[in-house]
Structure formats: C-alpha cells, structure tokens
Amino acid sequence: MNRVMARIVGIGLLAAVVVAGVFVYWNSANEQPYRPDFTLADLDGKPHAIADYDGQVVVLNFWASWCKPCREEVPMLIDAQREYGDQGLQIIGIAVDKPVAAAEFAKRYDINYPVLADATEGARIQDRYTAEGAPAGVLPFTAIIDRDGKVVARIAGALNHARLSDIVQPLLEKSASATKD
C-alpha cells in the first residue's frame, strides 16, 4: 500500500508540475516580447547597439532606397523625430540596402535620426523583429519598442503620422508619468 500511495502522490505531483508549466506558458504567450539585441554600424561606421537606447521609446524603421513607400514615409519619420524627440522618442532607420545607397538617400532627405545600413545584417535583424507567421521581408517595416524594451507594435507597410502618433504618444505619456512617481 505504501508503494501504491507513493506512486499516486508522485504522479499527482508530476501532473501538478505539468499543469503549472502549461499555465505559465499560456500566460507568458500573451505578454509582449522583449526586443531582440543587435549591434549595427551607422553610415559613419560607428556601431549602435539597440541596448544604447534603453529607456527611450524606439521606432525601428526598416527601409531601402529603392522602396517607393519607404521614400514616401521618411519625411513623416523626420517630422516625428523632431516633434517627439525631446519627449524620449528615438527613431532608428535600418537600411536593408547598400551603405552607399543608404548614405545618398539619407543625405538627400536630410534624415535627423541614426541610419544603420547593411543589406544582409539589416534583413536578419528585421526577421528577428517580424512576428511569427507574418510576411517576411516587407518594406517598409516598423517595430515600436517601449521604454521597458518590449516590442509593442509591428507594422508591415508604410505608416502615416496619425497611426504613429496613436501608438507612441501613450507610451511617451505613460513613461513620463511613471518616472515622476
């Protein structure tokens, strides 16, 4: 009887552990994922790590000079950096393009935020930020990261100012009020 009881208790404990594991897995699946780490050089060859921007609301915008919707979106991003930069917003352009083409593009548009460029590595980083099951390689592609490093939005295709503002303003306001408390 003791052996039978020990087996029953053991099976019960094992079942409890499995149920608890499934519960934790399902609850964590609803949480926003933490941003993947990366380091990539800017147009001057200076490395930028995403961790350098911890504490800011970050808009990672993946683009290429040959992409028409990207060209149409960039002036809005320049305006957004100007409008929200003092509140803790940092836009980072990641050119999935040749650095020479990205540099010419950045100069032509007078981009006021960091531009990182590497066709191969930029595409790899974009893949790490793309949601599972989402189309890969879509340009422009934007990932928005809150001050805690959580990816809060992923947008395939061009953004407009209203949509970007709807996403980042609450993040900036929440962060500002959280730091005052």
N, C-alpha and C positions, 0 to 999 in steps of 0.2 A: 504494500500500500504506500509506503514512503517513496518508492521509486516512481510509482504512478503519479503521486501527488507532485513530486519534483518535476516530472516531465510536463505535467499540466501547467504548473507555475512557470516553467521555462518557456513553454510555448506561448503562454499568456504574456510574459514579458517581451518576447520576440515580436508578437503581434502588436503590442503597445508601441514598441520602438518603430516598427514599420509604419503604423498609423501616424505617429508623431512626425516621422520623416516626410510622409506624403503631405501632411498638413503644412509643414514648414515650406516645402517645395511649392505648393499651390499658392500660399500667401506671398512668398517672395516673387513669384512669377508676375504678380500684379504691380510690384514696385518698379520704379523707373531704374533702368540700368545705369551703372556708373560709367563715366566716359572712358573709352579706351585710351591708354597712353600712347604718345608718339612724339618724336622729335623730327623736325624737317627744317631745312635751311631756307632763309628768305632770299630775296633777289640779290642781296649783297653777300650771300654765303654765311650769314650769321644763323646759328641753329636756334630754333624756337621749340621748346617743349610745351605741350598743352598744359602741363602742371605749372608753368610760369604764370598762367592766367587764373589759377585757383582763386576763388573769392570774387570773381567777376562773372557777369552773365556773358557767355561766349556764343557768338554766332559763327559757326564754321560753314563757310560757303565754298563748295567745290564747283569749279568752273573751268572753261577753256577758252582761249582767244577765238577759236573758230565757231564757237557756240552762239548762235543768234540770240536765244533767250537770255544767255549769260550777259551778253553785251547790253541788252535792254535792262537787266536787273541791277547792274553795277552802280549806275547813278543813284538809285534808291538806297543802296547799301552805304554809299558815301554820305548821303544825307542823314541816314540813320546813325552812322558813327558820329557825325557832327552833332546831331540832336541829343543822343543818349550817352555819348562817351563820358561826359562828366558825372553821369549817374552810375557808372560802373559797367557799361556795355562795352565789349570788345569784339569787333568783327575781325575775323581772320579769313583771308582768301586763300584757298588751296588750289593752285592751278594744276590741273591734270593735263599738263601741257609742257612743251619745251621751255626751259627757263628764259631763253632769248625772246621767244614769242610772248611769254608772260610779262617780261620786263617792258617790252614795247607797248603792250596793252595797258599795263599799269601807268606808264608814263603818259600815254595818250589820254587816259581817263583821269589822271591826277588822283589816283587812289590814296586815301588818307588812313589806311589801316594796313597791317602787315600782310604781305603777299608771300606765300611759301610756294615753291614751284619744283615739281618733279613729276613727270608723266607717270612713271611706273609706281613710285612710292606713294604719290598722291592718290592713285587709283586703289592701292592696297589699303590706305587709311580710310578712304571712302567706303570700301567694302566692310571695314570694321565698324563703321558708324551706321551702315544701312541695316534696317530691321530685317530680321529673318522672314523670308517669304516675300520681301519687297523686291521690285525690279532692281538689278544691279547696274551700275554704270550710267545712270540717268544724270544728265547735266542740264541746268544747274541742280545741285542737291545741297540742302542746308540741314545742319543739325544744330539744335539750340541746347545749350548746357547751362543749368542754373549755377548759382554760387556754391552750391554744395557738390558740384561735379556730376550731377545727374543729368542724363540726356532726357530732356522734357518734350522735345519735338523733333520730328524728321520730316522734311518736306522735299518730295521729288518734284522738280519743275520750278518755274520761276515764282518768286514771292512778290507781293506788292507791299507798299508801305503800311496799309491798314492791317493786313494779316500779320506782318512782322510786329507792329506795334501792339496788336491784341495779345501776342504771345509774350513779348519782352517787358511791357510796362508792368504787369502784375509781378513779374519776377524781380524787377528793379525796386518796386514799391515794397514788396514783401521783405526783400533783403535789407532795404533801408530801415524799415521799422524793426526788423529783427536785431539789427546792430545797435539800435537806440535803447533797447530793453535791458 
